[in-house]
Amino acid sequence: VYCKLFGADFGNVKIPAGYELPKEQSLGPLPSKQHNTKAAEVILKDSATIVLKKFEYSASCPGSAFLVAAPTAKTKPDRLTYLIHENGKSEKLKSYDKKDVLVRLPVGHHWNEFRWFSVYCSDSKQSYADITINQAVAEKLPLHDPKSVMVLPSTDSESTDSDSTDNAGAFFPPFSAAWMLTVMAAALASGFMIQRCLESDHHVKTC
């Protein structure tokens, strides 16, 4: 923030060369392992939220659930972390036919804690579809804000009232922490600049 009147810099934020603002990241498609369970794309929306694009699942396993495992796919079943989906439910998935589905980690967790995402059948202890979570990618995500809300846009195949209800309570990826700090620094610097201008003996309209 620069004031021409005083020829002075009242505050600045240095941006490192090559710096990228946190943003959602794609992990690519979710490949099927059993029962044609798959998704066209897996997107990490923020540090605790994931979206499955055009997700397909036949509900062939009554005990299925979205799960993440750390540190590998060989983690014992009792150590798997159940994800939250569909208005706070964490198990017994219904069938999906190319629908976008939003899923969250339990409160206090971050995607960089996990290496593996799976549509997992707890009855047979088998993965119907899974994907590796790239830790370098997980570090580039915006921080999750549990107070913000997102409703996934409906597609042609999911325009019913029930679909709108399914997505209620989902979370929208917030502004990044770096962005918020930048705005706060700019606001403080601007306030200081205005104060200096008002206290000046020079009668000017602008700085």
N, C-alpha and C positions, 0 to 999 in steps of 0.2 A: 504494500500500500504506500504510494509515493505522493508527497505533497509538493507541488511546484512552488508554492509560496516560500517554503523554507528550504527547498532543494534537499529534502531529507526523506529517507526511507523509514516509515513508522512501523514497519513490520513486514516480514516475508516468510515464506515457506519454501525451502529448497526441495526440488523434485529431482531425485537421482536419475541419471541417464538410464534409459531403458525401463523405467518404472511403469508398471501396469496397475491400474485400479482393480481391486477385487471384482470379480464377476462370475456368473454361473459358468459351469464347465460341463462339457459332454464327455461321457465315458464310452460312447458308441452304442451299438445295438446290444440288446440282451439276448444271447443265443439260447436256443432250446436244447435241453438235455433229455426231457421226457414229456410226453403228452402234449406236444406242440405248444408248450408254455414259452412265451417270448415277448419282446417289446422292440419296436422299431428303433428306439433310442432311449438311453438312460442319461438324465441330466441332473447334475448336482446344482440345485438352485442357490443354496447357501450352506453354511457350515453344519446345518442339521436337517436339511430338506432335500428330498430326491423326487424326481418326476419320471414316471415310466410312460413314454409316448406310445400310443396305440398298443396297449398291453393286452395280451391274449392269455386266458387261463380257463380251463374247462371245469374247474372245481371237482376234479376227479379224486382229490384227497381231502376228506372232511377236516383233517387237522392241519392243513397247510397254513403257513404264516410267512409274512415277510420277515426275513432275519438278516442280521449282519454278524459276521464272525471275525474275531481278531485273535491272533495275527494271521491265521491261514484258514483255508477251507477245511483243514483237518481238525479244527477246534471241536471239542466234545460237545454233544447236543445240549447238555445242561449248562454250558457256558455261552451259548448263543444269545444274542440280544434281540428281543422282539421289537419290531418297529411299529409305530403308531400310524394308523390309516383309517379312512372312512369314519370321521367323527369320533376319533379316539379309540376305536377298536384295534386290537393287536393280534387277532388270530381268526381262524375259520374264514378264509377268503371266499367270497362268492365268485361266480363265473364272470369273466370280462371278455368282451368282444371288441378288440381294437379301441379301447377306451384309454384316455389319459388319466393316470392315477397318481396322486400326490401322497407321499409317505414321509414321516418324520422320525428322527431319533428321539429316544427318551430325553427328558430335560437334563441338561448338564453334560451331554455328550457332543462330540464333534467328529466329523467324518475322518479326520486324520488319525483317529483311534483305531480305525478298522481297515481291513485289507480285502474284505470279501462281502458281496451282497448276494443274497440267494432267495429264490422262491422255494421254500423248503417244506417238505412233508414230514411232520413230526411222527406220523404213524409208521412210515417205512424208513424214516431217517435218511431220506434221499433228497438231493437237490433237483428240482424240476427245471431250473434255469439259474445261472449265476454269472457274476462278472467280477473282475478284480477292480478294487478301488485304488487308483494311482495316488500315492501320497503327495507327490509333487503337485498334482492337479488339485487335491483337497486343500492344499495350503493357499491356493489362489482364490478361495471362495469368500464372498461377503459374510460378515458375522450374522448369525441368526437372531432375529428380534421376535420373541414370543408374543409381543403385544401387537404386531402388525398382522394383517389378514390378507389372504389371497384367495380368489376363486378362479380355478382354472377355466379358460375359455372353452365353451362347448364346441364339439364338432358336429358334423351332419348326423353322425350315428348316436349322439348323446345329447339331444336337445330336449329331453323330457324334464318334468319338474323334479323327479326323483334324482336325476343326475345333478341338478343344482343343489339339492340337499346333501348329496354325497360329498360335495366339495366344500360344504360350509365348514368353517373353523380351520381351514388350511391356512398356511402362512406364506406371506409374500416376502421375497428376499429384500432385506433392508439396505439402506445406504451403508457403505463400508465405514469402518472405524477411521480409516485414513481420511476419507472425505469429510466426516464429521469434525475431525480435529482441524482440518484445513479451514472449514467454515468458521469454527470457533476462533481460530487464530486471526482470521481476517476480520471478524466482528470486533474483537478486542482492539486490534490495530486501528480499525476505522474509528472506534470510539475515542481512542487516544488522539488521533489526528484531529477530530472535530473539536475536542477540548482545547488542543493547542491553538487551533485557528480562532476559537471564540475568545481565548485569553490574550490573543495577540493585540498589540496596539495598532496594527495595520487594519484599516477598514476595507475589507474585501468581501465580495459576494461569494466567492468560491475558493476552494483550495485545489 
